[in-house]
């Protein structure tokens, strides 16, 4: 997946008009998630991309046969270094903004649930193809931020809203008309899942700090982070064990 840069650092201060007492926070979860993807890709290179993709990819026959774990392994596996680089850049771009404007825990939560939502739609839409990549979860962040910006649009700059919608159009056009073999169903499923999370979680009251989640949401976010890291670790171990053992 490729993505347009949403903004420059100079524009960052113009995208959002925060409530009093707003203090900028630096990303925490996003670098760890990128690191997990890199670790899995290193293990892939050690055993061979083709073998690792065969081990981890999700497709309908294997999923229906009971390989439900492929929802998790496929979302941390990539088809090559360029695929990894695009997705890492997109995760950094969207994740750092979301961690600043929303609960930090929303990033791993959205990535995990959007990966699952994208994987399920991919299975339903593409019965004969296999898929790998973190793009469903990453585009879930785009869906979350777009819904977030619509809910709190009185505090958003028009430029930021246009950039979000422009990125959605860019991703869909790129996948449908430009790059072959893109899992558009996974992208759409992730986008809708991320937007659904925001629709239920983001406060409508503009005086409420949207970065302070409820305890249940925070716990689910932390658990999602742990599940994603565990999935990446077990996937990398499986590649090394099956490929080199």
C-alpha positions as MATLAB code, in Angstrom:
seq = 'XXXXXXXXXXXXXXXXXXXXXXXXXXXXXXXXXXXXXXXXXXXXXXXXXXXXXXXXXXXXXXXXXXXXXXXXXXXXXXXXXXXXXXXXXXXXXXXXXXXXXXXXXXXXXXXXXXXXXXXXXXXXXXXXXXXXXXXXXXXXXXXXXXXXXXXXXXXXXXXXXXXXXXXXXXXXXXXXXXXXXXXXXXXXXXXXXXXXXXXXXXXXXXXXXXXXXXXXXXXXXXXXXXXXXXXXXXXXXXXXXXXXX';
ca = [
       0.000    0.000    0.000;
       1.209    3.484   -0.795;
      -0.073    6.683    0.738;
       0.212   10.406    0.280;
       1.878   12.380    3.051;
      -0.946   14.031    4.964;
       0.947   17.131    6.005;
       4.254   18.803    6.697;
       5.377   19.518   10.236;
       4.602   23.204    9.666;
       1.041   22.317    8.733;
       0.605   20.120   11.806;
      -0.190   23.058   14.023;
      -2.943   24.209   11.625;
      -4.880   20.965   11.302;
      -6.495   21.018   14.718;
      -7.743   23.676   17.118;
      -7.394   21.912   20.487;
      -9.319   22.641   23.677;
      -7.592   24.483   26.535;
      -4.981   22.445   28.359;
      -4.046   20.378   25.308;
      -0.474   19.056   25.561;
       1.149   17.388   22.557;
       2.099   13.752   23.111;
       4.648   11.810   21.117;
       3.865    8.424   19.554;
       4.520    5.375   21.701;
       2.756    2.366   20.158;
       3.434    3.195   16.511;
       7.241    2.620   16.560;
       6.779   -0.736   18.319;
       4.230   -1.861   15.728;
       6.593   -0.913   12.905;
       9.390   -2.756   14.680;
       7.233   -5.885   14.931;
       6.617   -5.816   11.176;
      10.343   -5.436   10.529;
      11.177   -8.416   12.767;
       8.733  -10.625   10.857;
      10.174   -9.472    7.525;
      13.704  -10.294    8.673;
      12.517  -13.817    9.490;
      10.890  -13.988    6.052;
      14.144  -13.087    4.353;
      15.914  -15.797    6.321;
      13.613  -18.553    5.044;
      12.493  -17.111    1.706;
       9.572  -14.862    0.831;
       7.629  -17.465   -1.122;
       7.719  -20.041    1.680;
       6.840  -17.497    4.368;
       3.884  -16.135    2.388;
       2.588  -19.683    1.840;
       2.811  -20.313    5.590;
       1.087  -17.099    6.698;
      -1.270  -15.933    3.927;
      -5.010  -15.920    4.413;
      -7.434  -17.430    1.897;
     -10.941  -18.784    2.083;
     -10.328  -22.584    1.761;
      -7.658  -22.672    4.475;
      -9.603  -20.332    6.756;
     -12.796  -22.382    6.454;
     -10.753  -25.521    7.070;
      -9.864  -24.172   10.517;
      -6.766  -22.027    9.989;
      -8.321  -19.078   11.805;
      -4.898  -17.983   13.026;
      -4.167  -16.775    9.494;
      -6.167  -13.632   10.283;
      -3.252  -12.697   12.543;
      -0.229  -14.104   10.699;
      -1.246  -12.601    7.362;
      -1.509   -9.109    8.851;
       2.134   -9.041   10.000;
       3.591  -10.688    6.880;
       4.568   -8.877    3.679;
       5.219   -9.823    0.082;
       8.595   -8.078   -0.053;
      10.698   -5.200    1.219;
       8.942   -2.601   -0.934;
       5.586   -3.768    0.446;
       6.993   -3.478    3.975;
       8.468   -0.034    3.294;
       5.194    1.392    1.964;
       3.206    0.019    4.878;
       5.753    1.144    7.475;
       5.706    4.665    6.042;
       1.900    4.715    6.057;
       1.755    3.361    9.619;
       4.192    6.047   10.775;
       2.244    8.784    8.961;
      -1.186    7.852   10.308;
      -0.124    6.401   13.650;
       1.808    9.429   14.853;
      -1.120   11.737   14.097;
      -3.669    9.457   15.740;
      -1.552    9.052   18.867;
      -1.410   12.836   19.168;
      -5.110   13.512   18.603;
      -6.805   10.395   20.024;
      -6.112    7.885   22.792;
      -2.726    6.311   22.203;
      -4.276    2.894   22.771;
      -6.596    3.485   19.829;
      -3.719    2.819   17.421;
      -3.042   -0.845   18.305;
      -6.765   -1.409   18.859;
      -7.697   -0.110   15.417;
      -4.780   -1.879   13.710;
      -5.817   -5.230   15.191;
      -9.568   -4.950   14.670;
      -9.223   -3.401   11.202;
      -6.828   -6.202   10.214;
      -9.463   -8.726   11.289;
     -12.271   -6.820    9.564;
     -10.228   -6.448    6.404;
      -9.236  -10.103    6.467;
     -12.817  -11.285    6.813;
     -14.037   -9.098    3.948;
     -11.103  -10.280    1.851;
     -12.128  -13.905    2.438;
     -15.711  -13.138    1.469;
     -14.804  -11.061   -1.587;
     -11.790  -12.956   -2.926;
     -12.510  -16.691   -2.547;
      -9.676  -17.834   -4.812;
      -6.780  -15.568   -3.815;
      -4.352  -15.389   -0.893;
      -3.416  -12.172    0.858;
      -0.731  -10.823    3.192;
       0.108   -7.378    4.508;
      -0.654   -4.919    7.277;
      -2.445   -2.470    4.985;
      -5.952   -3.399    6.148;
      -5.055   -2.443    9.715;
      -3.175    0.662    8.604;
      -6.023    1.908    6.427;
      -8.182    1.316    9.492;
      -6.249    4.210   11.058;
      -7.214    6.369    8.070;
     -10.839    5.334    8.545;
     -10.656    6.120   12.265;
      -9.130    9.559   11.713;
     -11.633   10.414    8.992;
     -14.577    9.538   11.244;
     -12.859   11.357   14.122;
     -12.463   14.487   12.001;
     -16.116   14.381   10.916;
     -17.340   13.943   14.492;
     -15.166   16.819   15.742;
     -15.122   18.800   12.491;
     -15.712   22.154   14.222;
     -12.187   21.800   15.609;
     -10.650   20.568   12.364;
      -9.128   22.604    9.571;
     -10.705   22.156    6.146;
      -7.295   21.276    4.744;
      -6.947   18.337    7.135;
     -10.380   16.996    6.170;
      -9.605   17.329    2.468;
      -6.298   15.510    2.973;
      -8.004   12.615    4.743;
     -10.612   12.179    2.014;
      -7.923   12.650   -0.617;
      -5.912    9.803    0.885;
      -8.952    7.507    0.831;
      -9.509    8.239   -2.859;
      -5.775    7.861   -3.535;
      -5.582    4.431   -1.874;
      -8.688    3.121   -3.646;
      -7.684    4.433   -7.085;
      -4.170    3.088   -6.654;
      -5.448   -0.343   -5.702;
      -8.171   -0.586   -8.334;
      -6.555    1.027  -11.377;
      -2.779    1.279  -10.893;
      -1.211   -1.563   -8.894;
      -2.205   -5.139   -9.789;
      -3.056   -7.846   -7.237;
      -3.980   -5.398   -4.477;
      -6.420   -6.715   -1.870;
      -8.983   -3.927   -2.192;
     -11.493   -5.856   -0.104;
      -8.993   -5.942    2.750;
      -8.461   -2.194    2.401;
     -12.183   -1.416    2.390;
     -12.869   -3.761    5.299;
     -10.101   -2.134    7.323;
     -11.289    1.370    6.439;
     -14.862    0.644    7.539;
     -13.766   -1.110   10.734;
     -11.563    1.809   11.748;
     -14.360    4.275   11.056;
     -16.780    2.163   13.119;
     -14.407    2.186   16.110;
     -14.187    5.975   15.966;
     -17.931    6.381   15.533;
     -18.575    4.580   18.810;
     -15.545    5.846   20.757;
     -14.844    9.488   19.848;
     -16.689   11.943   22.132;
     -19.209   14.293   20.517;
     -18.763   16.842   23.297;
     -16.054   19.169   21.984;
     -15.070   20.203   25.510;
     -14.058   16.622   26.358;
     -10.441   15.668   25.735;
     -10.704   12.863   23.127;
      -7.296   11.522   24.145;
      -8.535   10.310   27.530;
     -10.223    6.949   26.956;
     -12.444    5.008   29.289;
     -10.786    2.248   31.287;
     -12.382   -0.520   29.193;
     -11.250    1.028   25.908;
      -7.747    1.503   27.277;
      -7.555   -2.110   28.451;
      -8.752   -3.385   25.058;
      -6.154   -1.190   23.356;
      -3.333   -2.503   25.527;
      -4.532   -6.086   24.988;
      -4.625   -5.450   21.238;
      -1.049   -4.226   21.390;
       0.008   -7.376   23.216;
      -1.859   -9.617   20.768;
      -0.226   -7.926   17.777;
       3.270   -8.217   19.240;
       2.638  -11.844   20.188;
       1.323  -12.578   16.696;
       4.443  -11.050   15.168;
       6.775  -12.954   17.488;
       5.057  -16.306   16.942;
       4.894  -15.738   13.188;
       8.622  -14.985   13.019;
       9.404  -18.058   15.153;
       7.178  -20.232   12.957;
       8.959  -19.029    9.829;
      12.360  -19.850   11.293;
      11.253  -23.200   12.705;
       9.449  -24.407    9.580;
      11.833  -22.855    7.098;
      15.164  -23.669    8.719;
      14.260  -26.653   10.879;
];
